[in-house]
């Protein structure tokens, strides 16, 4: 787990890109809010997941809202994505 994600946040889903080099985690916080973060995995980092944005600071009222926001923010998650 990345240092950017608080250990008290519960990851609900982790969606990987087709090439396996990117992922987006959707999580729930103890206060009941939801969020997401995008990560990359580079060979020079020995496969460690590294956050690529600061999406995790935003809070959403539901998982559906967090997933929709992730699809708007992360191009490869959208149906037209890479």
PyMOL commands that place a pseudoatom at each C-alpha (Angstrom):
pseudoatom trace, name=CA, resn=UNK, resi=1, chain=A, elem=C, hetatm=0, pos=[0.000, 0.000, 0.000]
pseudoatom trace, name=CA, resn=UNK, resi=2, chain=A, elem=C, hetatm=0, pos=[1.237, 3.445, -0.863]
pseudoatom trace, name=CA, resn=UNK, resi=3, chain=A, elem=C, hetatm=0, pos=[2.218, 5.891, 1.853]
pseudoatom trace, name=CA, resn=UNK, resi=4, chain=A, elem=C, hetatm=0, pos=[-0.368, 8.238, 0.340]
pseudoatom trace, name=CA, resn=UNK, resi=5, chain=A, elem=C, hetatm=0, pos=[-3.214, 5.924, 1.447]
pseudoatom trace, name=CA, resn=UNK, resi=6, chain=A, elem=C, hetatm=0, pos=[-3.939, 6.016, 5.148]
pseudoatom trace, name=CA, resn=UNK, resi=7, chain=A, elem=C, hetatm=0, pos=[-3.797, 2.494, 6.642]
pseudoatom trace, name=CA, resn=UNK, resi=8, chain=A, elem=C, hetatm=0, pos=[-7.267, 3.028, 8.137]
pseudoatom trace, name=CA, resn=UNK, resi=9, chain=A, elem=C, hetatm=0, pos=[-8.784, 3.378, 4.646]
pseudoatom trace, name=CA, resn=UNK, resi=10, chain=A, elem=C, hetatm=0, pos=[-10.330, 0.161, 3.330]
pseudoatom trace, name=CA, resn=UNK, resi=11, chain=A, elem=C, hetatm=0, pos=[-9.590, -0.571, -0.342]
pseudoatom trace, name=CA, resn=UNK, resi=12, chain=A, elem=C, hetatm=0, pos=[-12.791, -1.752, -2.019]
pseudoatom trace, name=CA, resn=UNK, resi=13, chain=A, elem=C, hetatm=0, pos=[-11.457, -2.298, -5.535]
pseudoatom trace, name=CA, resn=UNK, resi=14, chain=A, elem=C, hetatm=0, pos=[-8.213, -2.069, -7.443]
pseudoatom trace, name=CA, resn=UNK, resi=15, chain=A, elem=C, hetatm=0, pos=[-8.543, -1.730, -11.223]
pseudoatom trace, name=CA, resn=UNK, resi=16, chain=A, elem=C, hetatm=0, pos=[-5.437, -2.309, -13.353]
pseudoatom trace, name=CA, resn=UNK, resi=17, chain=A, elem=C, hetatm=0, pos=[-4.686, -1.065, -16.836]
pseudoatom trace, name=CA, resn=UNK, resi=18, chain=A, elem=C, hetatm=0, pos=[-4.399, -3.641, -19.617]
pseudoatom trace, name=CA, resn=UNK, resi=19, chain=A, elem=C, hetatm=0, pos=[-0.596, -3.398, -19.561]
pseudoatom trace, name=CA, resn=UNK, resi=20, chain=A, elem=C, hetatm=0, pos=[-0.487, -3.828, -15.762]
pseudoatom trace, name=CA, resn=UNK, resi=21, chain=A, elem=C, hetatm=0, pos=[1.529, -0.640, -15.255]
pseudoatom trace, name=CA, resn=UNK, resi=22, chain=A, elem=C, hetatm=0, pos=[-1.249, 1.519, -13.788]
pseudoatom trace, name=CA, resn=UNK, resi=23, chain=A, elem=C, hetatm=0, pos=[-3.990, 0.946, -11.250]
pseudoatom trace, name=CA, resn=UNK, resi=24, chain=A, elem=C, hetatm=0, pos=[-6.732, 2.885, -9.511]
pseudoatom trace, name=CA, resn=UNK, resi=25, chain=A, elem=C, hetatm=0, pos=[-7.773, 1.983, -5.969]
pseudoatom trace, name=CA, resn=UNK, resi=26, chain=A, elem=C, hetatm=0, pos=[-11.227, 2.930, -4.703]
pseudoatom trace, name=CA, resn=UNK, resi=27, chain=A, elem=C, hetatm=0, pos=[-11.430, 3.070, -0.905]
pseudoatom trace, name=CA, resn=UNK, resi=28, chain=A, elem=C, hetatm=0, pos=[-13.694, 3.863, 2.055]
pseudoatom trace, name=CA, resn=UNK, resi=29, chain=A, elem=C, hetatm=0, pos=[-12.525, 5.988, 4.979]
pseudoatom trace, name=CA, resn=UNK, resi=30, chain=A, elem=C, hetatm=0, pos=[-13.559, 5.387, 8.620]
pseudoatom trace, name=CA, resn=UNK, resi=31, chain=A, elem=C, hetatm=0, pos=[-15.811, 8.478, 8.441]
pseudoatom trace, name=CA, resn=UNK, resi=32, chain=A, elem=C, hetatm=0, pos=[-17.864, 6.786, 5.692]
pseudoatom trace, name=CA, resn=UNK, resi=33, chain=A, elem=C, hetatm=0, pos=[-16.567, 8.895, 2.805]
pseudoatom trace, name=CA, resn=UNK, resi=34, chain=A, elem=C, hetatm=0, pos=[-15.050, 7.360, -0.319]
pseudoatom trace, name=CA, resn=UNK, resi=35, chain=A, elem=C, hetatm=0, pos=[-12.104, 8.226, -2.519]
pseudoatom trace, name=CA, resn=UNK, resi=36, chain=A, elem=C, hetatm=0, pos=[-9.693, 6.939, -5.130]
pseudoatom trace, name=CA, resn=UNK, resi=37, chain=A, elem=C, hetatm=0, pos=[-6.046, 7.174, -6.121]
pseudoatom trace, name=CA, resn=UNK, resi=38, chain=A, elem=C, hetatm=0, pos=[-4.097, 6.293, -9.272]
pseudoatom trace, name=CA, resn=UNK, resi=39, chain=A, elem=C, hetatm=0, pos=[-0.743, 4.489, -9.111]
pseudoatom trace, name=CA, resn=UNK, resi=40, chain=A, elem=C, hetatm=0, pos=[1.966, 3.429, -11.548]
pseudoatom trace, name=CA, resn=UNK, resi=41, chain=A, elem=C, hetatm=0, pos=[4.412, 0.528, -11.416]
pseudoatom trace, name=CA, resn=UNK, resi=42, chain=A, elem=C, hetatm=0, pos=[7.851, 1.065, -12.976]
pseudoatom trace, name=CA, resn=UNK, resi=43, chain=A, elem=C, hetatm=0, pos=[10.596, -1.539, -13.460]
pseudoatom trace, name=CA, resn=UNK, resi=44, chain=A, elem=C, hetatm=0, pos=[13.194, 0.790, -11.928]
pseudoatom trace, name=CA, resn=UNK, resi=45, chain=A, elem=C, hetatm=0, pos=[11.086, 0.891, -8.737]
pseudoatom trace, name=CA, resn=UNK, resi=46, chain=A, elem=C, hetatm=0, pos=[11.175, -2.924, -8.595]
pseudoatom trace, name=CA, resn=UNK, resi=47, chain=A, elem=C, hetatm=0, pos=[7.419, -3.142, -9.153]
pseudoatom trace, name=CA, resn=UNK, resi=48, chain=A, elem=C, hetatm=0, pos=[6.386, -0.900, -6.247]
pseudoatom trace, name=CA, resn=UNK, resi=49, chain=A, elem=C, hetatm=0, pos=[3.152, 1.042, -6.765]
pseudoatom trace, name=CA, resn=UNK, resi=50, chain=A, elem=C, hetatm=0, pos=[3.782, 4.801, -6.794]
pseudoatom trace, name=CA, resn=UNK, resi=51, chain=A, elem=C, hetatm=0, pos=[0.978, 7.394, -6.611]
pseudoatom trace, name=CA, resn=UNK, resi=52, chain=A, elem=C, hetatm=0, pos=[0.793, 9.600, -9.690]
pseudoatom trace, name=CA, resn=UNK, resi=53, chain=A, elem=C, hetatm=0, pos=[-1.732, 12.235, -8.565]
pseudoatom trace, name=CA, resn=UNK, resi=54, chain=A, elem=C, hetatm=0, pos=[-3.373, 13.661, -5.468]
pseudoatom trace, name=CA, resn=UNK, resi=55, chain=A, elem=C, hetatm=0, pos=[-6.847, 12.282, -6.116]
pseudoatom trace, name=CA, resn=UNK, resi=56, chain=A, elem=C, hetatm=0, pos=[-7.043, 10.697, -2.647]
pseudoatom trace, name=CA, resn=UNK, resi=57, chain=A, elem=C, hetatm=0, pos=[-7.589, 14.079, -0.984]
pseudoatom trace, name=CA, resn=UNK, resi=58, chain=A, elem=C, hetatm=0, pos=[-11.102, 14.394, -2.476]
pseudoatom trace, name=CA, resn=UNK, resi=59, chain=A, elem=C, hetatm=0, pos=[-14.044, 12.861, -0.595]
pseudoatom trace, name=CA, resn=UNK, resi=60, chain=A, elem=C, hetatm=0, pos=[-17.236, 11.448, -2.123]
pseudoatom trace, name=CA, resn=UNK, resi=61, chain=A, elem=C, hetatm=0, pos=[-20.496, 10.440, -0.475]
pseudoatom trace, name=CA, resn=UNK, resi=62, chain=A, elem=C, hetatm=0, pos=[-20.667, 7.038, -2.187]
pseudoatom trace, name=CA, resn=UNK, resi=63, chain=A, elem=C, hetatm=0, pos=[-18.539, 4.489, -3.972]
pseudoatom trace, name=CA, resn=UNK, resi=64, chain=A, elem=C, hetatm=0, pos=[-20.541, 5.160, -7.145]
pseudoatom trace, name=CA, resn=UNK, resi=65, chain=A, elem=C, hetatm=0, pos=[-19.546, 8.846, -6.983]
pseudoatom trace, name=CA, resn=UNK, resi=66, chain=A, elem=C, hetatm=0, pos=[-15.888, 7.980, -6.338]
pseudoatom trace, name=CA, resn=UNK, resi=67, chain=A, elem=C, hetatm=0, pos=[-15.812, 5.508, -9.232]
pseudoatom trace, name=CA, resn=UNK, resi=68, chain=A, elem=C, hetatm=0, pos=[-17.463, 8.029, -11.574]
pseudoatom trace, name=CA, resn=UNK, resi=69, chain=A, elem=C, hetatm=0, pos=[-14.942, 10.709, -10.558]
pseudoatom trace, name=CA, resn=UNK, resi=70, chain=A, elem=C, hetatm=0, pos=[-12.084, 8.258, -11.164]
pseudoatom trace, name=CA, resn=UNK, resi=71, chain=A, elem=C, hetatm=0, pos=[-13.393, 7.486, -14.651]
pseudoatom trace, name=CA, resn=UNK, resi=72, chain=A, elem=C, hetatm=0, pos=[-13.526, 11.217, -15.431]
pseudoatom trace, name=CA, resn=UNK, resi=73, chain=A, elem=C, hetatm=0, pos=[-10.047, 11.893, -14.027]
pseudoatom trace, name=CA, resn=UNK, resi=74, chain=A, elem=C, hetatm=0, pos=[-8.123, 8.845, -15.262]
pseudoatom trace, name=CA, resn=UNK, resi=75, chain=A, elem=C, hetatm=0, pos=[-8.304, 8.549, -19.048]
pseudoatom trace, name=CA, resn=UNK, resi=76, chain=A, elem=C, hetatm=0, pos=[-7.511, 4.841, -19.331]
pseudoatom trace, name=CA, resn=UNK, resi=77, chain=A, elem=C, hetatm=0, pos=[-10.498, 3.930, -17.088]
pseudoatom trace, name=CA, resn=UNK, resi=78, chain=A, elem=C, hetatm=0, pos=[-13.017, 5.483, -19.470]
pseudoatom trace, name=CA, resn=UNK, resi=79, chain=A, elem=C, hetatm=0, pos=[-14.455, 3.441, -22.359]
pseudoatom trace, name=CA, resn=UNK, resi=80, chain=A, elem=C, hetatm=0, pos=[-12.473, 5.646, -24.784]
pseudoatom trace, name=CA, resn=UNK, resi=81, chain=A, elem=C, hetatm=0, pos=[-9.291, 5.351, -22.694]
pseudoatom trace, name=CA, resn=UNK, resi=82, chain=A, elem=C, hetatm=0, pos=[-5.896, 4.037, -23.635]
for i in range(1, 82): cmd.bond("trace and resi %d" % i, "trace and resi %d" % (i + 1))
show_as sticks, trace
zoom trace
